[in-house]
């Protein structure tokens, strides 16, 4: 057995600082997951590509030739294409790995398809991706969101526990939501999470009136704390807000957590 290709798919990133970053991947479309993970690192630290010394992608079934080329094209933005090594059983022919290159309409470059698949893998209706609701679902129901929010399953969510949105990122996003809720409800606090500081102080007390504006703000800063860039966070909030408007969903409370 070739020990290099045995075990679960994974990427290993070696840095100039001597760190070794190990990224577990699922068997399906590992290149998509690696791109999502890389974009997450880039959002959290724009200088991250400068620290990359080499990248090893191990997959039981390697990406097809076009996907390999697209992955190298993606990495070439930071002069990293020559630092990538892919190990796995190679497949002949465009789309042989199961990507949508052949079905792309209108015709798209391999990189456009690959980036599109990476994005679609992470974001979608909660019923499909599970994970983190972009807008806190608990704000749109009178009690437990699963039972009282009729839009819970259809709302836009981001898959969590994957390279592009890890459990640590999800915890930071949830913490900022919680801090904003508590501050809005009248609690004095000053909390910093993932570069986002939430502060509330003073004797004044107003009813915690639910509003879509507050929910948009909360969603945006939760994503920023999770490492999303301003443009990424704004795009995700707007995508979710459009779904909420189409569903006629309105916030009915400010959760206590």
N, C-alpha and C positions, 0 to 999 in steps of 0.2 A: 504494500500500500504506500502511496505517496503521502507522507505525513504533511506536506505543505497544503494539499487539497482536501485532506480529511477533516471531518467535523463540520460545524455550521458555517455558512458563508459569513465573511467578515472583511472589514477593511482595517488596515494598520497604517497609521500615519506617523512617520518619524520626523521629529522636529529638530531644528538647529540648536535648541536648548537642551537636547538630550532626552526629551520626553518621548514616550511611546503612547500614542492614543489608539485605543482599540475600540472599533465600532462594530457591534454585532448587527448582522443584516439577516433579513429573511430570504429564502430561496428565490422568491419571485422578484424579478427586476431589481437586483442589488444595486445597479448603477443609479436608478432613480433615488433609492434610499440614501446612497452616498451623496448625491447632489443635494438632497434635502438637508442632510447633516452638515455638509460643507457650508451651505447657505446660512444655516443657523449659527455656525462658528463665525462666519463673516459678519453677520448682523451684530453679534455680541462683541466682536473685536475686529474692526476693519483691517488691522495689520496682521491678521492670522496667516494669510498666504505667504507672507515674507518669512514665517517661521517654519514652513514646510520643507523638509529635506528630501523625503521620498514617500511614495504612497504604494502600498501593496493591497490589491483587491483580490480576494480569494473567493471563488464561487464554484459550486459543483458544476454549474452550467454557465459558461462565460457569455457575456453579451454578444449579439451578432456583430458582424463586421461594421455595419453602419452605426450601431449603438456604441461600439468601441471608439469609432472615429468621432462620434458626437461627444462622448465623454472627454476625449482628449481635446476637442475643440473648446469645450466648456473650461477645462483647466488651463488652456492656452491663454486665457484672459489674464492670468497671473504668471505666465511663463512656467507652468507646472506640468505641461503635457509630457515633457521628456522625463519627468520624475515618477510617472505612473507605470506600474507593472501589474498585469492582469494574469492570474493563474486560474485555469479551469478548462473543462472540455469545450473546445471551440466548435461553433456551429457555422455551417456554410450558408450563405444567402441572406439577403436583407429580410428582416422581420422573423428570422428563424427562431429567435429567442422568445417570441411571443409579444413583441412590441407592436405598436400600431403604425409602423412605417408604411406598410402596403395600403392601409386603409385611410391614410391621411387625405382629407379632401377639404379645401383645395390642397394641391401638393405642397408639402412643407419640407424644410430641411430636416435632416436627422436630429440636429440639435434642438430645433423648435419642438419636434415631437417628444424628444426625451425630456425637455424642461416642462412641457405640458403634462406629461405623465407623472413627473415628480410632484408637480403642484396638485394634480387631481388626486393623487394618492393620499395627501394629507388633509384636504379640506373637502367637506361635502355635508349632506344631511346627517344629523346625529344617528339616525337609524342605520346608516351605512358605515360611518367612520368611528362612531362612539366618541370618546374623548372629551375635549374641552369645548363647551359652548362659547362662541365668540362673545355673545351677549349672555350674561348670567341667566340661566333658565329660571332660577328661583324667583327672579323679579317679575316674571310673567304668570305666576300662579299664586293662589292664596295660601298654599301649603306646600307639601312635598311636590317638587316640580314634575316628577313622573306621573303623578295622579291629577294634579290641578292645572298644569300648563298644557293646553291642547296642542300647542305648537312644539312641544318638547322634542318629539321624534323628527320633525321636519326641519327644525332650526339648524342653521349653519354651525358646524363644529369642526374642530381640528383634532385629528388623530394624535393621541399621546402615547408615550412610551416607545417612540420610534426615533431614529437619528435626527429628523427634522424638528421634533418637538418632544424632548425627553421628559421623564417624570420630574426632574429637577426644574425644568422650565415651567412645567405645569404647576408645580408648587409655588413658584414665584408669582405666576399669573393669578392664582387663587388667593394668595396672600394680599396682593394689591386690591383685589375685589373686596376682600374682607375688611381691610383697613379703610377703604373709601366708604363702605357701607356704615361702619361704626362711626367714622367721623361725621358723616351726613346725619346720622341719628343722634348726634349730640355728645359723643364721647371725646374727651381731650386725648390727643395722641400725637405722636411723631414717630413714624416708622419708615425705615428705608429698606427697600427690597429691590435687588437687581438694578440699582441706579435710579429708581423712582422713589421719591420721598413724599409721603402722605402726612400732612400736618393739619390738625384741627384744634383750636383752642379759643376760649373766651366764654363769657357768661351768657351770651345770647343763645336762645334755644328756639328753633322754628320746627314746625311739624316736618317730618321726613316725607315730603310729598314725592311720590314716584313720578319720573319724567323720562322721556326718551333721550333728552339731552344728557341727563346724568348717566344713563345707561351707556350711551355712546362714549362719553368721557371715560367711564369705568372700563369699558371694553378696550379702548385704545391704550390706556396706561397699563392695563394688565398685560397686554401683548408687548409693550415696550419693556416692561420688567422681565418678561420672558426672553428678551433678546432680539425681538423683531425690530427692524429698522422703522423709522417714521413712515416711509412709503409703504412698507409691507403691512404695518399695523393699520394705517388708514384704509388701504385696499380691502383688508379683511373685515374691518368694521363696516365699510360701505356695502360690501357683499352681503353681510349678515343683515344690515339695516334694510336693504332692498327686500330680502326674504321676509323679514318681519312685517314690512309695509304691505307686501303682497298677501300675506296671511291675515292681515288685520290685527296683528298681535300688539298689545299695548301693555306697558309695565303697570302692575297693580299694587306693588309694595316695594319697600326697600328692605331686603333681607337683613336679619340681625347678624349674619356671618357671610 
